[in-house]
Amino acid sequence: MVTLSEIQAARQRLGRAIYQTPCPLSHTLSRLCGCNTYFKFENLQMTGSFKERGALNKLLQLSTAERQAGVVAASAGNHAQGVAHHATRLGIRSVIVMPKATPLIKVANTRDLGGEVVLHGATYDEALAHARELSAEHGYTFVHAFDDEAIIAGQGTIGLELLEENVKFDAVVVPIGGGGMISGTAIAMKESQPNIRIIGVEPEHFASMKAAVETGEIMEVPAQPTIADGLAVKRAGKITSEIVRHYVDDIVTVGEDEIASAILKLLEIEKTVVEGGGAAGLAAVLFNKLAGLEGKNVAIVISGGNIDPNLLSKIIQRGLAKDGRMVRIRAMMRDRPGELAHICQHVAEQGANILEVEHNRAFSNLEVGGVEIDLTLEARGHDHVNQLLSVLWGDGIKARRLD
C-alpha cells in the first residue's frame, strides 16, 4: 500500500512542474451549503486537471530503456492530457487510447500536447483493454490512470497541500472515478490528521467504487450516459479499492441534474469553468447528500475543468430554465395587426426580456384566423414568470408555460 513517505517523495520529485493550486473560501457557496466551503481548484493545472500530478510522478521514475520505448495510456481525457503533456516535455513518446465518445475538446487537446491518439471502444474499460494490447505488442510502458502506486502517490500531493492551508479542515470531499485521487489524498491526510473526514462522490450512473466497498468485491457496473465523463469508470481499481476501504469514511452518489446545477453555480458564483466530474463534490454538499457538515470547514476538490463547450452551453440553458430565468410561454390570439405588439408591451412592462418569437399558424388546433405565439424570455425566476402570466390572463390573453 502507498505510504505517506512515498507521497512526500513524490512532491519533492514533482517540484515546480506542478502548480500548487489555491484553496479559497467561497462566502456565497458557504451560505448556500451551510458549511465553510473551500475549493481546491485543480482545474487550474496546466492541462486543466489534477491528473498530471500522478502522470508526471510515474514518468519521472521510468528507466532509460522505458523512456526510449515510449508509454501508452487509456483515458477519457484528463489522464490523457497529463501523460501527453509531461511525456512530450520529457522527450518520451506517448500513445493515448481514448473511448470513441470522448469529448472532442479532450481529443484535440491531447493531440496538441503531443500525444498520439487512438480512438477505440465505447467506454473507458474498452479503451483500457486495447491500451494493454498495444503495450504488449509494442513494448510500451503502460501508465494506468489510477490503479498504480506511483500514480496514487502523485495524486496524494493534493492532500499535502491541503494540510498546509491556514485552516484546519474537518472534512475533504473528493470526486471518485477509479479512485486514484481520493486514495492518495486520504493517505496523506489521514496519516497526518486521523480525525479528518474523507468523503468520496460518484455519479449515480457509475458508482463502481461504492459497489466495491459495500460488497467487498470489485464488480462491473452497467454503463450509462453521464455528464461526468471523467468519472465514468465501470470497475474500481484493485489497489485503490483497498485503500478506500481503509481510509475513506463515506461515499455518496449524485444525479445528473445535481451535477449540472453545481457546474452552473461554480460558473456564476466562482467564475470558474468546471467539468462534470469536477463539480460532483459541490453537488453532494449543495444537495445535502452528507450529514454532519453544518458549520464545519469543508474542502471540496475541483478535479478538472475540461468540459466540452457545447455541453456547457446546454447545461447553462437547462440550468436557467430550471431556475425560471429562461422560459418559454405560448399565447393564443387573433392573427391581426397589433396583437404581437400588445403582448410584447406586457412583457416589457413586467421587466422580462424577449429572446425569440415564433408564430405557428398552420400546425395548431386553433380556428382559422388564430395564431399561437411562442416567446422565449429572460426572467428573474419562477415568481416573476407567474406574475407575467397572471397579467396576460387578466388582459384576456390565454398564455401558459411550455416545459
N, C-alpha and C positions, 0 to 999 in steps of 0.2 A: 504494500500500500504506500502511496505517496506520503512523504513526511514534510513537516514544516521546514526542516533544514533544506530539503530539495527545492521548496518554493522560494526560500530566501536566496538560494544559489541561482535560481532562475532569474530572480530580479537583478542580481549582480550581472548575470550574463547578458540580459536584455539591454541594460544600460539606458542610454538616451534614445535608442532606436524605437522605443515605445513611449507614447505620451503618458504622463501621469495626469489622468483626466480629472476635472473638477467634480465636486460633490456638494453643490449649494443647496440651501434650504429654499423651498418654494412656499412662500407665505399663503398664496391663494389656494394651492392644492392642499396645504396643511389644513386649511379651514374646511375644504370640501371633504377631505379624507378623515378628519377627526384625530390626526396624529401629526407630529412634527416630521414632515415629509422631505427627505433629502434625495436628490437624484445623482447617481454616479453615471456621468454622461460618456459611456463608452462609444457612442455614435460619433464622438469627436476624434477617434483614432484615424490615422491617415487613410485607411481603407473603409472607414465607416463602421467598424465593428471590433469587439473585444478579441475576435478570433486570431488576430495576428500575434497576440501575446504567446499563445501556445505554439502557433506555427513557427515563429522565429526561434523559440526555445528548442524545438525539435531540430530545426535546420542547423542551428549552431553546434549541435552535438553529433552531426554526421561525420563519418570518416572521410578521408580524402577520396577513397575509391567510391564511396556512396555519393559524394558530391559530383564526381565525374560521370556517374551512371545516370544521375537525374532522379527526380521524385515524381510520384503520382499520388493524387488525392481525389476523393469524391466529396462533392459538396453541393448544396442547394444555392450557394452563392457567397456567403461571408468567409467561410474557411477557404474557399477557392481564391478569393481576392487576397487574403492574408498570406497564403502559401505563394501565390504568383508574385506578389509584390516583393516579399523578402527573398524568395529564390532568385528572382531577377537581379535584385540588389547584390546578392552574394555570388552571382555568376553561375547559378545552378539551373539546369533545365527543369521545367515543371509541366506536367501533363495533368489536366484537371477534367475529371468526368463529372458532368452535371446532368440532372434529370431534364428531359426534353421540355418540361413545363416551367423551367426556371425563368423568372422574370428577365426580360431582355436586357434591362439595365445591368443586372448582375453578370450576365454573359458578356456583354460589351466591356464592362469594367475589368473583368478577369482577363480578357484578351488584351486590353490596353495596358494592363500591368505586366504583360509578358507571358502569361500562361497559355499553353496550347489546349484549347477547349475541345472536349469530345462530348457531344450530347448523346445520352444513352439512357433508356428506361423511363418509366412513368413516375418513379419515386426515388427518394434518396437511397433506399436499400438496394434497388436495382442498379443504380449508378455505382454504389459501393461494391457490389459483386463484380461489375465489369472492371472497376479500377484494380481490384485484386488480380483479375485475369491478366491485365496489362502489366502489372508488377511482376507476375510470374513469367510472363512471356518475354519481357524486355529487360528484366533485371533492375527496374526502378525501385527505389526505396518507397514503401507505402507510408504515407503520412495520414494517419487516421484523424478524423475530425474531432473525436472526443475520447475514445477508449484507448488511450496511450498515456503512460505515466509522465512523459516529457510534456505532452500537450496539457495535461491536468495541472502540472506544476507551473507552467507558464500562465494558465488562466488564474491560478491561485494568487498571482501577484495583485489582482484586484483586491483581494482580502487584505493583503499587507497595506495597500494604500488606504483602505477604509479605516484600518486600525490607527493610522497616523492623522486622521482628521481631528479637528479640535472639538469633537463631540463624541460622547460615548453612546454608541448605538445599542438600543435594546433589541432590535431585530433587523435583519437584512433579507430583502425579498429579491429572488433571483429567478429569471426565466430558465426553463429546462427544455432542451431539445434531446441531445444524447446524454447530457449530464456532466460534461467536462468543466464548465464554468462553475456550477454550483458545487461540484466535488472539490475543486481546488480552493474556491473561496471559503467553503465550510471548514476545510482542514486548517487553512491559515488563520481563521478567526476563532474557531472552537479551541484549537490548541493554545491560543493566547488568552481568550476570554470564554471559558466553558459555558457561562450562563447566557451568552448571546443566543438569540433565537434565529435559526436559519430556516427560511421558508422558500419552497420551490413552487413555481407556477407553470402549468402546462395548458395548452389549448384542449378543450373538451374533445376535439376530434383526433388528438394524438397524445393521449395520456399514457404513454408507454412506461415511463418511469414510475408513475403512481401504481400501475398494474404490477410492475416488477416488485415494488416494495411491499405492496399489500399481499401478494400471493407467494412471495419468496422465490418466484421463478421469472426468468426473462421470457416474455411472450410477445408475439407479434400482434399488434392492434390493427384493426381494419383501417385502410387508407381512406380518408375523407378530405374534401377540399377545405383549406383553411387559409386565411389571410396571413397567418403567422407561419409562412413557408419555411423560415429559418428554424422553426421548432418541429417541423414535420418529420419526425423520426419514428418508424414503426416498432423498432426494437431498442430498448435501452442497452447501454453498454455493460459488459460483464464487470469491468473494473469499476466503472462509475456507479453502477447499481449497488455494489458492495459498500462503497464509500458513502453513498446517500443513505443507505440503511443505518450506517453507524453514526453519521454526523448531522443529518438533516432532520429537523423537528416536525415539519409539516409539508405536505404537497397538496395544493388545491388546483382546480381547473377553472378556466374562464371561457365564456362563449364568444362567438364571432362578433356579435353586436357590441359586447362589452369591450373587446379589443379595439374595435373601430372607434368607439366612443373615447377610449383612452388616447388613441392616436390624435384625434381631433383636439382633445383637451391639452395635450402637450404642444400641439401646433399653435393653438390660440393663446395659451397661458404662458408657456415656457419658451415660445418662439423657436421650437426645435422640431426638426423633421425626424420621425421615428418609424421604423418598420413594425409590422405586426408583432413579431417576437419581442422586440424591444419594448413594446407597450404593455406586454402581458402582466408585468409586475404591478404597474399602476392600476390596471383593470381589476386585479384581485383586491387591492386595497380600496379603490374607489367604490366598488360594488359589494363591499362588506363580505368578502369571502373569508376573512380572517378575524378571529375574535382575539380580544386582549391587547389590541394595539392602541386603544384610546389614550391620548396624551403622551404616548411613547415616542422616542426618537427612532425613526424608521428610515433606513437607506434602501432605495429601490434602484437596482441596476438596470440602466437603459442599455441593452446589449448591442443594438445596432440601428442604423438609420438608412439602410439601403432598400428603400421602397420604390416600387415602380410608380412613376408619376401618374400613369393612367389609373392605377389602383388608388392612389392618394386622392385624385380628383373625385373618384366615385365615393370614397369614404367621406370626403368633405361634404359632398352634396347630400348623401344619405344622413349624415350627422345633422346638417342644417335642417333637413326635412323632419327628422325625429324630434328636434327641439322646437319645431314650429317657426323656425327662422327663414325657411323657404317652403312655400306651399303652393299647391295648385287648387284653384277653385273653378267650378263650372257654373255659369249663369245662363239661364234660358230667357229669351226675349224676342220681340218682334224684329224682323230684319228690315230696318228702315233707318234713314239718316238720323244721326244724333244719339242713337241708343248706346253705342260703344263709348262715345264721349261722356254720356251720363254716368255710366258705371265707373269710368276712369276718374271722374270727378270725385265720386265717393271714395275710391281707393286713395286718391291724393289727400283728401280731407282727413282721412284716418291715419295718414302718415306711413302708408305702405308704399312699396316701390314695385312697379311693373317690370318684369324681366322679359316675358314673352307673352304674345297674344296669338291665339289660334281660333279661327272660325270653322264651324262644322255645320254645313247646310244640308248636305246630301245623306250623310250617314248618321241619322238620329231618328228618334220616334216623334219628333215634333211635327206639327201640321205644316203644310206648305205656307211659306211666309214667315216661319220661325227660324231661329238660329241658336246654336249653342256656342258660347264663347268660353274658351278655357284660358285662364290667366295664371301665369306663374309669377308669384310675388315674393318679394323680400318683406319679412315682418319681424316683429320684436319677440314673438313667442306665441304659444297657443292661445293665451287670453286675448292677445291683440287680434289674432285671426278670428276668434269667436265674436269679438266686438265688431269687426268689419262685416261679418256675415249677418249679424243682427241688424246693422244699419241698412244693408241691402234688402233684407226681407221687409224691413219697416217701410221701404220705398216701393214695395211691390215687385222687387227683383228676386226671382227664385234662384238662389245660389247655394251651393254645397261644396264641401271639401272633397277632393279626389285623393284617395290613398295611393 
